Amino acid sequence: MNAHFAGRLAFISGAASGIGRAIAIEMSRRGMQVAVADIDLARAEQVAAEIGNASAVFLEVSNPASWAAALDQAEGRYGPLAVMVSNAGVAGSTDPVSQTSQAAWEWSRSVNLDGNFYGLTQGLDRIAATGLPGHLVATSSLAVINVKSRIGVYAAMKAGVLALCEALRDELAGSNIGISALLPGPVRTRLLEANASRSPDEVFVSRLEIQEGLLRNGLPPEEVAIMTADAIGTQEFWLFPNRDLEDRIDTRMADMKKSFRSAATG
């Protein structure tokens, strides 16, 4: 990571476990002051205590006022924001799109899409105000490329996150603020446990055996954290931690190119 980030503030949402926790630890290891932000404040405090030069802040990502309060608290302790990692998310309902309730749709949207919009925009405003180099990271998903039944709503929200990142990359071109889009495949996290415990009462959440198997055999979150921290230093935009799944991208692109060729010869 570049030396100009040393000693400055990194704010990580969804940092009480999984990828967020690993990124928080890695950013601290590389010399940054860390705000461990999460709706589960007790777990966030445990992570902050484990890190040492970090503090826990409560954050409800679907609420823009909560973002403002959490960022105020973090900057009040460590100074102006330098790195925003908007990572918090939920798996949401595993119902097929055709059977997804409005409540399930709105829950996934409020956390996975709205939450990243607030994190990216409020983070950008604060970093830009410093005039110093900074960086944004948002967690999308490889699911946006490999869309399957039962993850359609989740993939739709994560596709929206990717679109926000791509637009911001264009908007920030030539500035001293970079952005990275993180698209992990299966990673060993508590995503399904947290998903079940935090779902609204009116949203039914089933735990599919195939999902649990994928996460159980997924990448260690520490590998994702190292890649993310490296990208902040190199200004890398695309982050694909699960390199063994590169064929999913090739398949998607081949399918799209086939349609272009068919149209051209039709």
C-alpha positions in Angstrom: 0.0 0.0 0.0 1.2 3.5 -0.8 3.0 5.4 2.0 0.5 8.3 1.8 -2.2 6.0 3.4 -0.1 5.2 6.5 -1.6 6.4 9.7 -4.8 7.6 8.0 -8.4 6.3 8.4 -9.8 3.2 6.7 -13.5 2.7 7.3 -14.8 -0.9 6.6 -18.5 -1.7 6.7 -19.6 -5.3 7.5 -16.3 -5.6 9.4 -17.5 -7.8 12.3 -16.8 -11.0 10.4 -15.8 -12.6 7.1 -14.3 -10.5 4.3 -14.8 -7.2 6.2 -13.1 -8.5 9.3 -10.1 -9.7 7.2 -9.8 -6.4 5.4 -9.9 -4.5 8.6 -7.1 -6.6 10.0 -5.0 -6.3 6.8 -5.4 -2.5 6.6 -4.3 -2.2 10.2 -1.3 -4.5 9.5 -0.3 -2.1 6.7 -0.3 0.9 9.0 -3.8 2.4 8.8 -6.2 3.4 11.6 -9.3 1.3 11.2 -13.0 1.9 11.9 -14.7 -1.5 12.3 -18.3 -0.7 11.3 -21.2 -3.2 11.6 -24.8 -3.5 12.8 -23.5 -6.2 15.2 -21.6 -3.8 17.5 -20.6 -6.5 20.0 -18.8 -8.5 17.3 -17.3 -5.3 15.9 -15.9 -4.5 19.3 -14.3 -7.9 19.5 -12.6 -7.4 16.1 -11.5 -3.9 17.1 -10.0 -5.3 20.3 -8.2 -8.0 18.4 -6.7 -5.4 16.0 -5.6 -2.9 18.7 -5.4 0.4 16.7 -9.0 0.3 15.7 -12.4 1.2 17.1 -15.9 -0.2 16.6 -18.8 1.9 15.3 -22.4 0.9 14.9 -23.7 1.1 11.3 -27.0 0.4 9.8 -26.0 0.5 6.1 -29.6 1.0 4.8 -29.9 4.3 6.7 -28.0 7.3 5.3 -28.1 9.1 8.7 -26.4 6.1 10.3 -23.6 6.3 7.7 -23.1 10.0 8.6 -23.1 9.4 12.3 -20.6 6.4 12.0 -18.3 8.4 9.8 -18.4 11.4 12.1 -17.5 9.1 15.0 -14.6 7.5 13.2 -13.2 10.8 11.9 -13.6 12.3 15.3 -11.2 9.7 16.6 -8.7 9.2 13.7 -9.0 12.2 11.5 -10.3 12.5 7.9 -11.2 9.5 5.9 -8.7 8.1 3.4 -10.1 4.7 2.4 -13.8 3.6 2.3 -14.5 -0.2 2.0 -18.2 -0.6 1.5 -18.5 -4.3 2.1 -21.7 -5.1 4.2 -24.3 -7.2 2.5 -26.9 -10.0 2.9 -27.6 -13.1 0.9 -31.3 -12.3 1.0 -34.1 -14.6 0.1 -33.3 -17.6 -2.0 -36.8 -17.6 -3.6 -36.9 -17.7 -7.4 -37.4 -14.2 -8.9 -41.0 -15.1 -9.9 -41.8 -15.9 -6.3 -39.9 -13.1 -4.5 -42.0 -11.0 -2.2 -41.9 -7.2 -2.2 -40.5 -7.4 1.4 -37.7 -9.7 0.3 -36.8 -7.4 -2.7 -36.8 -4.3 -0.6 -34.6 -5.9 2.1 -32.0 -7.0 -0.4 -32.1 -3.6 -2.1 -31.8 -1.6 1.1 -28.7 -3.4 2.3 -27.0 -4.6 -0.9 -27.6 -1.6 -3.2 -28.7 1.4 -1.2 -26.1 0.6 1.5 -23.3 0.6 -1.1 -24.6 3.8 -2.7 -24.6 5.6 0.7 -21.1 4.2 1.5 -19.6 5.2 -1.8 -21.1 8.6 -2.1 -20.7 9.7 1.5 -17.2 8.2 1.6 -16.2 10.0 -1.6 -17.5 13.4 -0.3 -15.4 13.1 2.8 -12.2 11.9 1.0 -12.6 14.6 -1.7 -12.9 17.3 0.9 -9.4 16.5 2.2 -7.7 17.1 -1.2 -5.5 14.1 -0.4 -5.2 10.8 -2.2 -7.9 8.3 -1.3 -9.6 5.1 -2.4 -13.0 3.5 -2.6 -13.8 -0.2 -2.6 -17.2 -1.8 -3.0 -18.1 -5.5 -2.7 -20.1 -6.7 -5.7 -20.1 -10.4 -6.5 -19.1 -13.0 -9.1 -22.8 -13.8 -9.1 -23.3 -10.9 -11.5 -21.5 -12.8 -14.2 -22.7 -16.3 -13.3 -26.4 -15.6 -12.6 -28.4 -18.7 -11.6 -31.9 -19.5 -10.2 -32.3 -18.7 -6.5 -29.7 -15.9 -6.6 -31.4 -13.6 -9.1 -32.4 -10.9 -6.7 -29.0 -10.9 -5.0 -27.3 -10.8 -8.4 -29.4 -7.9 -9.5 -28.4 -5.8 -6.5 -24.7 -6.7 -6.8 -24.9 -5.8 -10.5 -26.1 -2.4 -9.4 -23.1 -2.1 -7.1 -20.8 -2.9 -10.0 -22.5 -0.3 -12.2 -22.0 2.3 -9.5 -18.3 1.4 -9.3 -17.9 1.6 -13.1 -19.6 4.9 -13.3 -17.4 6.3 -10.5 -14.3 5.0 -12.1 -15.1 7.2 -15.1 -16.1 10.2 -12.9 -12.9 9.9 -10.9 -10.5 9.5 -13.9 -7.6 11.9 -13.6 -8.2 12.6 -9.9 -6.2 11.4 -6.9 -9.1 9.1 -5.7 -9.2 5.6 -7.0 -11.9 2.9 -6.9 -11.9 -0.9 -6.9 -14.8 -3.3 -7.5 -14.5 -6.5 -5.5 -16.2 -9.5 -7.1 -15.7 -12.5 -4.9 -17.0 -16.0 -5.5 -17.4 -18.4 -2.6 -15.5 -17.3 0.5 -15.5 -18.8 3.9 -17.8 -16.3 5.8 -20.8 -16.2 8.1 -22.9 -14.8 5.3 -25.7 -17.4 5.6 -25.8 -17.4 9.4 -26.0 -13.6 9.5 -28.6 -13.7 6.7 -30.9 -16.0 8.7 -30.6 -14.0 11.9 -31.1 -10.6 10.4 -33.9 -11.2 7.9 -37.1 -9.3 8.5 -39.9 -11.3 10.1 -41.9 -11.3 6.8 -39.1 -12.6 4.7 -38.6 -16.4 4.6 -34.9 -17.3 4.3 -34.0 -20.9 3.4 -30.4 -22.2 3.6 -29.6 -24.2 0.5 -27.2 -27.1 0.9 -25.3 -26.1 -2.2 -24.7 -22.6 -0.9 -23.4 -23.9 2.4 -21.1 -26.3 0.6 -19.7 -23.5 -1.6 -18.9 -21.3 1.3 -17.5 -24.1 3.4 -15.0 -24.8 0.6 -14.5 -21.3 -0.4 -11.4 -19.0 -0.3 -10.1 -17.9 3.1 -11.2 -14.3 3.6 -7.6 -13.4 4.3 -6.7 -13.9 0.7 -9.4 -11.5 -0.4 -8.1 -9.0 2.1 -4.6 -9.1 0.8 -5.8 -8.6 -2.8 -8.0 -5.7 -1.7 -5.2 -4.0 0.2 -2.8 -4.5 -2.7 -5.3 -2.9 -5.1 -5.5 0.2 -3.1 -1.8 0.7 -3.7 -1.8 -0.2 -7.4 -5.2 1.5 -8.2 -6.5 -1.8 -9.7 -10.2 -1.6 -10.5 -11.2 -5.2 -11.1 -10.7 -7.6 -8.2 -11.5 -11.3 -8.8 -10.2 -13.3 -5.9 -11.5 -16.7 -7.1 -9.1 -17.1 -10.0 -10.2 -20.7 -10.4 -13.5 -19.5 -11.7 -12.2 -17.5 -14.6 -14.0 -19.8 -17.0 -17.3 -18.3 -15.8 -16.2 -15.0 -17.2 -15.1 -16.6 -20.5 -18.4 -18.5 -20.8 -20.4 -15.3 -20.3 -18.4 -13.3 -22.8 -18.5 -16.1 -25.4 -22.3 -16.3 -25.1 -22.6 -12.5 -25.6 -20.2 -12.5 -28.5 -22.1 -15.3 -30.1 -25.2 -13.2 -30.1 -23.3 -10.3 -31.7 -22.1 -12.6 -34.5 -25.6 -14.0 -35.0 -27.0 -10.5 -35.3 -24.3 -9.5 -37.8 -25.0 -12.4 -40.1 -28.7 -12.5 -39.7 
